[in-house]
Amino acid sequence: MLGSGRDTCTSPGPGRTPPWFSQSAGGKQSVADNSLAQQASASVYTPRTGYCPTRHTHISWSVTSLPPCCSSRGWSSVAWAHVTSSTDQSRRALMQALEELDYLAALDDDGNLSEMGIIMSEFPLDPQVAKTLLASCEFDCVDEVVTIAAMLTAPSCFRAPLVGLRADPSCRSLMKFQHPAGDHFTLINVFKAFQQSRQDPYCRVEEWCEANHLSLSALRSADRLRDELIHILRRTELPISTATFGCRSNTLNIKRALLAGFFMQVAQETDGSGNYLILTNKHVAQIHPLSGYGARTPKLGLPQWVLFHHFSFWEDNCLRTVTRIAPEEFIEMVPQYFFYNLPLSGSKEFLQDLLNHGSPHSPGRETAPLEEEQQADTRCVVQ
């Protein structure tokens, strides 16, 4: 069932101006902006447009008011502003930002923050990460997802390899933490190992980070952010489940929570050689070599369906922080109106067939069985 009927926002039809985008006097437009607008104006991935170079976007901001529901130190991406757009591309970027908030059920039909959006705005996170964290409360995997959220938001803890060879020490260190379910789970392994190193009286955390080619400052930033997220969860009286990392049901629930926030960032492997079609824009990209599924760390095979956190067209055309998913899991979590707005492709036809008939034969290579991944779960929790 698409999206399980949880989201209630509706998407405007083709060519229509959404109700939450209004034209005001003097050519200025009053909009609800979010961090995805900022991302869309940089050379990074955005789900619908794929990329939007900075040099083509000129936006002047004058924030007029901030709703009381928005924490000034929290979701800095939500603000009411007057925006002067000098190019069509900047206007499209802002429209894209609003559309993505609508898909995440963060806006109501009048363009105000919905109940979901109000809670999301409490967290100092990007909207998709905030939605993932809230979904984890439903799927009883808060302890694990709050770690993922902190690690994704803090600076990267991985140091870049010194040479482009598989034998590079940083690549070998990374393989020690890899989890078969994907890179998001690897982040949990890294953070747990970092916590254990700090608790070990015979271990100097600085030397441990140096030996494992990890950034101590980044891990400390993630630790502080995690504590802040836990505090916000308690202040807003949201449930915090106990840690069950490594069990089969927990792995599935973490993926469901990730899909609740990142359903706009899903890709399918198309030809058996590592080329992935991004569903939202039909762009073809590859998995980053340092991913658990990448060329430099070939511990895991190529998954057919993946969820990713970041994609940069101009930098390397690679998907970063990638986790294997099953198409059934995507169908379960994706909002119906988002699915039907996807551009036509073989991937969408396959998903539609799956939705209609339950279990069609997948073109090309079959998805790796979940049992293989689950059997390795307990072996890949860093002790």
C-alpha positions in Angstrom: 0.0 0.0 0.0 1.5 3.3 -1.0 2.6 5.3 2.0 0.2 3.5 4.3 -2.1 6.6 4.0 -0.1 8.5 6.6 0.5 11.7 4.7 -2.4 13.9 3.8 -0.9 16.8 1.8 -1.9 17.0 -1.8 0.3 17.9 -4.7 -0.7 20.5 -7.3 -1.4 19.4 -10.8 0.8 20.1 -13.8 1.1 23.8 -14.6 -0.7 24.9 -11.4 0.7 27.3 -8.9 0.6 25.7 -5.4 -1.7 27.4 -2.9 1.3 28.1 -0.6 3.1 30.3 -3.3 1.7 33.8 -3.5 2.5 36.8 -5.6 2.7 40.1 -3.8 3.2 43.7 -4.8 6.4 44.9 -6.3 7.2 41.6 -7.9 8.2 40.0 -4.6 7.0 36.5 -3.7 6.1 35.3 -0.2 7.2 31.7 0.3 8.0 29.2 2.9 11.6 28.4 2.3 13.6 25.4 3.5 17.2 24.1 3.4 16.4 22.2 0.2 16.1 25.6 -1.5 19.6 26.4 -0.4 20.8 23.0 -1.6 19.0 23.5 -4.9 21.1 26.6 -5.5 24.3 24.8 -4.9 25.9 22.1 -7.1 24.4 19.2 -5.2 21.6 16.8 -5.8 17.9 17.8 -5.5 15.3 15.1 -6.0 13.3 16.6 -8.9 15.8 18.8 -10.7 18.9 16.7 -10.1 21.2 19.7 -9.8 21.1 23.5 -9.9 24.4 25.3 -10.3 25.1 28.2 -7.9 26.3 30.5 -10.6 22.8 30.6 -12.2 20.9 31.5 -9.0 20.6 34.9 -7.4 18.2 35.2 -4.5 18.0 38.1 -2.0 16.5 37.3 1.4 14.7 39.6 3.8 13.2 37.5 6.6 10.1 39.3 7.8 8.9 37.0 10.5 9.6 33.6 12.0 6.6 31.5 13.2 6.7 30.8 16.9 6.7 27.1 16.1 10.2 27.4 14.5 13.1 27.3 16.9 15.6 30.0 16.1 18.5 27.6 16.8 16.6 24.6 15.3 15.3 24.1 11.8 17.0 27.2 10.3 15.7 26.1 6.9 12.1 27.1 7.7 11.4 30.8 7.5 8.9 33.2 6.0 10.6 35.5 3.6 10.2 37.9 0.8 12.3 36.7 -2.1 13.4 38.6 -5.2 14.2 36.2 -7.9 16.2 37.4 -10.9 16.2 34.2 -12.9 13.7 31.5 -13.8 16.0 28.9 -12.3 16.0 30.5 -8.9 12.2 30.5 -8.9 12.2 26.9 -9.9 14.5 26.1 -7.0 12.2 27.8 -4.5 9.2 26.0 -6.0 11.1 22.8 -5.8 11.8 23.4 -2.1 8.2 23.9 -1.4 7.2 20.9 -3.4 9.6 18.7 -1.4 8.2 20.0 1.9 4.8 19.2 0.6 5.8 15.6 -0.2 7.2 15.3 3.3 3.8 16.4 4.7 5.4 19.4 6.4 2.9 21.8 4.9 -0.9 21.9 5.0 -3.1 22.9 2.1 -2.8 26.6 3.0 1.0 26.6 2.9 1.4 26.8 6.7 3.4 24.3 8.7 1.4 21.1 9.3 1.5 19.3 12.6 4.2 17.2 11.2 6.1 20.3 10.0 5.8 21.9 13.4 7.5 19.0 15.1 10.1 18.6 12.3 11.0 22.3 12.8 12.1 21.6 16.4 15.1 19.7 15.2 18.4 21.2 13.9 18.2 18.9 10.9 17.4 19.0 7.2 13.7 18.2 6.6 14.3 14.7 5.2 16.5 13.8 8.1 13.9 15.2 10.6 11.1 13.3 8.9 13.2 10.1 9.2 13.8 10.7 12.9 10.1 11.2 13.5 9.3 8.0 11.6 11.7 6.1 13.8 9.4 6.8 16.7 6.7 4.8 14.9 9.0 1.9 14.0 10.7 1.6 17.4 14.3 2.3 16.1 14.9 5.8 17.6 18.2 4.9 19.2 19.7 3.8 15.9 18.2 6.5 13.7 19.2 9.3 16.1 22.7 8.1 15.6 22.3 8.1 11.8 20.8 11.6 11.9 23.7 12.9 13.9 26.4 11.3 11.8 24.7 12.5 8.5 24.4 16.1 9.8 27.9 16.4 11.4 31.0 16.7 9.2 32.1 13.5 7.6 34.1 11.4 10.0 36.0 9.6 7.2 39.3 10.9 6.1 39.9 10.9 2.3 42.2 8.2 1.0 45.8 9.3 0.3 46.0 7.3 -2.9 43.4 5.8 -5.3 44.3 2.2 -4.5 42.2 -0.5 -2.8 45.2 -1.2 -0.6 45.1 2.3 0.9 45.0 2.0 4.8 41.9 4.2 5.1 40.0 1.9 2.8 41.1 -1.1 4.8 40.0 0.6 8.0 36.6 1.5 6.5 36.0 -2.1 5.6 36.3 -3.1 9.2 33.2 -1.1 10.1 31.1 -2.0 7.0 27.6 -3.4 7.6 25.9 -5.6 4.9 22.7 -3.6 5.0 24.5 -0.4 3.8 26.4 2.7 4.6 23.8 4.2 7.0 24.3 1.1 9.2 28.0 1.5 8.8 27.7 4.9 10.4 26.1 3.3 13.5 29.0 0.8 13.7 31.5 3.6 13.5 29.8 5.6 16.2 29.4 2.6 18.5 33.1 1.8 18.1 33.9 5.4 19.0 31.8 5.3 22.1 33.5 2.1 23.2 36.9 3.5 22.6 36.1 6.4 24.9 34.9 4.0 27.7 37.9 1.8 27.5 40.4 3.0 30.1 43.3 1.4 28.2 42.4 3.2 24.9 43.4 6.7 23.9 40.6 7.9 21.7 43.0 10.2 19.7 45.2 7.3 18.8 42.2 5.1 18.1 40.8 7.7 15.6 44.3 8.1 14.0 44.7 4.4 13.6 41.3 4.0 12.0 41.6 7.1 9.8 38.6 8.8 11.4 38.2 12.5 12.4 38.0 12.9 16.1 36.5 16.4 15.8 33.7 15.1 13.5 32.8 12.3 15.8 32.7 14.6 18.8 30.4 16.9 16.8 28.1 14.0 16.1 28.1 13.0 19.7 27.1 16.5 20.8 24.4 16.6 18.2 23.1 13.2 19.2 22.7 14.4 22.8 20.9 17.5 21.6 18.5 15.4 19.5 17.8 13.1 22.4 17.0 16.1 24.6 14.6 17.5 22.0 12.8 14.1 21.7 12.3 14.1 25.5 11.2 17.7 25.6 8.6 17.1 22.9 7.6 13.9 24.7 8.3 11.6 21.7 9.0 8.0 22.5 12.6 6.8 22.6 13.0 3.1 22.0 15.7 1.0 23.5 18.7 -0.1 21.3 18.1 -3.4 19.4 20.7 -2.9 16.7 21.7 -6.1 15.0 18.4 -7.9 15.1 16.5 -8.6 11.9 13.3 -6.6 12.7 15.4 -3.6 13.7 17.2 -3.6 10.3 13.9 -3.6 8.5 12.5 -0.9 10.7 15.5 1.4 10.2 15.1 1.1 6.4 11.4 1.9 6.7 12.3 5.1 8.7 14.9 6.0 6.2 12.4 5.6 3.3 9.9 7.7 5.2 12.3 10.7 4.8 14.3 9.8 1.7 11.8 8.2 -0.7 12.7 11.0 -3.1 16.3 9.6 -3.3 16.0 6.1 -4.6 17.7 4.5 -7.6 17.8 1.2 -9.5 20.8 -0.5 -11.0 20.0 -0.8 -14.7 22.6 -2.8 -16.6 24.6 -5.0 -14.2 27.7 -2.7 -14.4 27.0 -0.3 -11.6 24.9 2.4 -13.4 22.0 3.6 -11.3 18.9 5.3 -12.6 17.6 7.9 -10.2 13.8 7.6 -10.2 12.9 11.2 -9.8 14.9 12.6 -12.8 16.1 9.6 -14.8 19.7 10.7 -14.3 22.3 7.9 -14.3 25.0 7.8 -11.6 27.4 5.4 -9.9 27.9 4.5 -6.3 30.9 6.2 -4.7 34.0 4.0 -4.7 34.3 4.2 -0.9 30.7 3.1 -0.3 30.3 -0.4 1.1 29.1 -1.3 -2.4 31.8 0.7 -4.2 34.8 -0.4 -6.2 37.5 0.3 -3.5 35.6 -1.7 -0.8 34.2 -4.7 -2.7 33.0 -6.5 0.4 29.4 -6.2 -0.7 27.9 -6.9 -4.1 26.0 -4.4 -6.2 22.4 -4.0 -4.9 19.7 -3.6 -7.4 17.7 -0.9 -5.5 19.3 1.7 -3.2 18.4 4.7 -1.1 21.1 7.4 -1.0 21.7 10.5 1.1 23.7 12.6 -1.3 24.4 13.0 -4.9 26.7 15.6 -6.6 26.5 15.9 -10.3 29.3 18.3 -10.8 31.8 16.8 -8.4 31.9 13.1 -9.3 28.4 11.9 -10.4 28.4 9.5 -7.5 25.7 8.4 -5.0 27.0 8.7 -1.4 25.9 7.0 1.8 24.0 4.3 0.1 21.8 1.5 1.6 20.2 -1.5 -0.1 16.4 -1.5 -0.1 13.8 -3.8 -1.5 11.2 -2.5 -4.0 8.5 -3.8 -1.7 9.8 -1.6 1.0 9.8 1.5 -1.2 6.2 0.8 -2.3 5.2 0.4 1.3 6.5 3.8 2.4 6.3 6.1 -0.7 3.4 8.6 -0.6 0.9 7.8 -3.4 0.9 11.2 -5.0 4.7 11.3 -5.2 4.8 7.8 -6.8 2.3 8.8 -9.5 4.2 12.0 -10.2 7.4 10.1 -11.0 8.6 10.3 -14.7 7.9 7.3 -16.8 10.7 4.7 -16.8 11.3 1.0 -16.7 11.8 1.3 -13.0 8.4 2.9 -12.4 6.7 0.3 -14.6 8.3 -2.4 -12.6 7.1 -0.8 -9.3 3.6 -0.3 -10.8 3.5 -3.9 -11.7 4.6 -4.8 -8.3 1.9 -2.7 -6.8 -0.8 -4.2 -9.0 0.2 -7.8 -8.9 2.3 -8.3 -5.8 5.5 -10.0 -7.1 6.5 -9.5 -10.7 9.7 -10.9 -12.2 12.3 -8.1 -12.0 14.1 -7.3 -15.3 17.8 -8.2 -15.1 19.5 -9.3 -12.0 17.3 -10.2 -9.0 17.5 -8.3 -5.8 19.9 -10.0 -3.4 17.8 -12.0 -0.8 17.1 -10.3 2.4 18.0 -13.4 4.3 21.7 -13.2 3.3 21.8 -9.6 4.6 20.0 -10.6 7.8 22.3 -13.5 8.6 25.3 -11.2 8.6 23.6 -8.6 10.9 24.9 -10.0 14.1 28.4 -10.4 12.8 28.6 -6.8 11.7 27.8 -5.1 15.0 31.1 -3.7 16.3 31.6 -5.2 19.8 
